[in-house]
Each structure stands twice: as structure tokens, then as C-alpha cells.
Amino acid sequence: MLTITQAQIDLGLALFWWPFLRLFGFMLVDPFYSSRAISAQVRISLCILLAVLIAPLLPPPPPYPVVSPQGFLIALNQLLIGAAIGFVVRLFFTSVEMAGNIAGLQMGMGFAMFFDPQNAANTPVVAQFFSFLNILVFLALNGHLIMIRVMVESFTVVPPLAQPLGAEGFRMVAEQGGQIFRVGLLLALPVVGALLVTNLAIGVMTRAAPQLNVFAIGFPLMLALGFAALYFSLPFVAPHIEVLVGGLTRLAESLLTLFSQPATSGAR
């Protein structure tokens, strides 16, 4: 007669439950998998499928029941780890969108708004264009599969343990917020530089011939040169996004390493 003990039930639940929570936390925050185009049922089904596939490859889970104080702590840790990695990917997407915001503002297209169904908010047209371009390049580079691989490898670096995560990992996530403006300005620099020279030229023209209508001449000129600079800089945007994707995986690995350190060492 086959007998199943409570310990075997707890072990079976833990083997699939904790990987599912980490994957689910990632897909809740990741901008690609959390898109409105992917329904919640599809995300949950994908998390269950991945948890079943990777469970035999993972180290044995800690011997704690799922419904216990230690089990709740482990579950919270899994959600935080997945959400932190997804948030890092979201920062990468936001930095590229910030480049479109900066370029559009310099071109005088800040008033041209477009409803973004993914974020349920009005977004400048140039920023939306950069966002679509980023998604296409990200998918062409198999970025969505790379992040799944990072999530699978994260269980080796940070296995489910009933201890607090390293505080330095959360600090690193907070500090990465400043990269939005740095990367955004870097990607928008060709447009910003071209329009800065154009502004200086218009200023000299207005000073030399005050009768010129700066509003009638300046706006069309800024718009035309802005689109020209954007057009000629587009071939160089994709290689920059590829470099950012490579840096994204290294950043996720560094984040996992900091999470694996005890909380006491991160406070020193």
C-alpha cells in the first residue's frame, strides 16, 4: 500500500511553489511579460510550465513546510527576487523611452501625445517610437529568452533560503534609477547636439536680422533638422540597445550575488 507522509507533501509543494513565486514576481514587473497584450492566464500558465520544467534541475528545497513562518519568509524572498530582476529590465526599457522624451522635447514635439495602451497613459509620439524600436530590437536579440535563462540560473546563485536577502541588492536597484537619465541622454545625444547647433544658428540669424520671425522660421527648421538627425542616428541605436542588453544580464548577475550575501554583511 502506497503511503504518502505530510513531509513528502510539503517537499513536493515546496519544490514547485517557490520557483513559481520567483517566476511570477518577475513576470509581474517585467515590461515585456507584464504587457497588456499577454493575459494573466497566459502568464500564470507560463510560470507553472517553467516551474515544472526547472524543478528537477534545482537543488533540494529547505526542509520547511510551505505553510509556516519560514515558508512565508522564503515565499516573500522569491517574490522580491523576481520583482527586483523584472524592475531592472523595466529600468532598461524606461531609459530608452526617456531618450525619445528628450529628443521629442528638443524637436518641439512634446505636445504631440499618443495614447499608450500598455501603460494606459498619454506618451509623446517620439518616445512611443523609441519604445516600439526597443521592443523590436529586444525581441530580435532574444532578450525575453535571455531573461528566462537568467531567472533559471538565479536559483543556483540564490537558492530558496529562510533568511533575509542582502540589503546591498536593494540599494543597487535603487541606485540604478539614475541610469535612466544617463542612458536616455546618451541615446538622444545626436538629436540634442544637432538641435543645439540649430538653436545657436537661429539665435545668430535673429540677432543679425531682427525683422525675421523666429517662430515662423525656427519651429519648422527645428522639426525638420530634428527628424533628419533622428533618421541618420537610427542605425546606431540598435547596437547601443544590444550593448545595454548585455549589460542587463551582467547587472542581474551582480544583483543576485548581492542578494545571496547575508543581510549583516550588506550593512557594513
N, C-alpha and C positions, 0 to 999 in steps of 0.2 A: 504493500500500500504506500502510495506516494504521500509524504508528509512535508508540508511547507511551513517553516517556522516564521515567527514575526521578524526575526533578524534577517532572514532571506528576503522577505517582502520589503523591508526597509532598505536593504542593499540594492535590490532591483529598482526601487523608486529613485534612490539617490543616483544610481548610475545614469539615468536618463533625465531626471528632473533638473539637476544643477547645470548640465550642459545646455539644456533647453532654455533655462533662465538667462544664461550669458548670451546666447544667440538672440533671444527675444529682446533683451536690453539693447543689443547692438542694432537690431532692425527697427526698434522704436525711434532711434535718434539718427541713424544714418540717413543722409538726404536722398539717396537713391532708393533704398528698400522701404523707407517710410513715405515714399511718394504716394499721392492720392490715386495714382494710376494702378497701384498694387493694393488690393483689398486686404483687410485684416485677416480674412480667412486664408488667403494665399500666404501671407507672412507667417501665420501660426503653423500652417501645414508645412511650409519650408523649414521652419525651426524644428518641428517634430521629426521631419525626414532627416535633417542634418544631425540631430541629436542621436537618432537611431543608428546612423551610419558611422559616426565617430565614436560612439560609446565603447565599442570593443577595443579601440586604439588608445583609450585614455588610461592613466594609472588608476589603481583601485581607489574608490572614494573613501573619505574618512569614515570611521565606524560610528556615525551618529545618525539617529533617526531623522527623517525629514521633518517631522512634527516634533521639534524640541528646540530649546534655546540655541544650541549650537547649530541646528539645522536652519533656523531662521537667520542666523548671522551669516552662514555660508550662502544662503539664497540671496540675501541683501548684497553680499560681496559680488556675486555673479552678475546681478543686475547692474551694479555700479561699474564693474569692469567692462561689460558690454556697452553700456551707455557712454563711458569715457572714450572708448575707441570710436564709437559712432560719432561722438561730438568732435573728435579730432578730424574725422572725414568731413563733417559739416563745416568746420573752420576752413578747410581747404576749398570747398565749394563757395563759401561766402567770400573768400579772398578774391576769387576770380570774378564773382559778381560785383565786388567792390571796384574792381578795375573798370567794369562797364559803367558804374555810377560816376566814377571820377572822369572818365572820358566823355560821357554824355553831358555832365555838368560843364565841362570846359567847352564843349561844342555848342552849348546853348540849347541842348535837347533835354534839359532837366524837366521841362514842362510836359514832354511827351510821355505819358504814362500808359501802361498796358496792364490789364488785369492778369495776374499770375494765378492760375487755378491751383498750382501746387502749394503755394504759401497763402492763398486766399487773401491777397493784398495787391495794391497797385504798385507796379515796379516800372522804373524807366525802361524805355524800349532798348537802349544800348545795353543796359545791364541784363535785360532778358536775353538779348542776342548772345552776350558773353556766357550766360548761364547755359543756353542751349548748346553753344560750341563746347563748353566744358564737359557737358554730359556726353556728347558725341565722342570727344577725344577720350574721355574716361572709359567709355564702353569699348572703343576701338583698342585701347590698351589692356582690355580685360581687367580693369580696375575693380569691378564688382567681384570677380573671381579671386583676385589677389587679396581683397579684404576678407573673403571667406577663408582663404588659406591662413591669413594672419589670425583669424579667430580660432581656427582649429589648432594652430601651433601655440596659441596663448595658454592652452590647458597644460602644455609641457612647462612653460615658464612660470605660470601662476596656477597651480592646481587648486581645486576647491579645498580650502582650509578654514577652520573655525578660529580665525584670528583677524584683527583689523588690518586693512590694507595700509601700505606705506603712505604717509602723508605727503611725501615729496611727489608722488604721482599726481595727486590733485593739484598741487602747486604748479606742476609742469603744465597741466591742462589749462589752468588759469592764465599762465604766462603766454601761452600760445595765442591768446586773443589779440595780442599786439601784432602778430604776423599778418592779420587781415589787412591792415593799412600798409604794411611794408610790401607785401606781395601785390596788393591791388595797385599801389603806385608804381611798382616795377613794371607790371604788365601794361599800365596805361601811360608809361613814360613817353613812348613815341608820339602819341597824340598830344600829351601835355606839352612836350617840347616844341612840336610844330606850331601849336596854337599860341604858345608863349612868344615865339618869334613873330607870329602874325599880329598879336596884340601890340608888340613893340612897333612893328611897321605901321599899323593903323594909327598909333599914337603920334609917330613922326609925321605921317601924312596930315593928320588933323592939326598938328602944330604948324606945319608949313602952309596949309590951306584951310583956314578956319571956316570957310564957307562950305566945305564938304559936310554932308550929313552923315555923321558917324553911324547912326542907327540904320540908315538905308544901305550903307556900304558894308559896315562891319559885320552885321549878322549873317548875310548871305555868304560873305567871304569866309567867316569863321566856320560856318556849316560846311561849305564846300571843301575847304582845306582839312577840316576835321575828318570828313568821310574819306578823303584821299589818304590822309595819314593812317586811318583805321584800315583801309583796304591794303595798303602796302605793308602794314605791320602784321596782318593776319597770318602769313606763312611762318612767322616767328613765334606765334602764340602757342601753337601745338607743341613744339619742342620744350617750351617752358612748362607747359602743363605736364609733359612726360617727366621732366625733372622733379616737379612737385609731387607726382605720384610716387616716384622712387623715394623721395624724402618722407612721404607719408608713411610708407612701410617701416622705414627706419625710426620714425618718431613713435609709431605704435609699439615697436620692439623696445625702445627706451622706456616708454610709459609702462609696459608690462614689467620690465626689470625693476623699476622704482616701486611698483605695486607689490612685487614679491619681497621687498625688504621689510623687515619688521617696523612697526609704527614708531618704536623707540629710536631706531637708527635714523628715521626721517626727521625727527625732531631735534637732532643735534645741530 
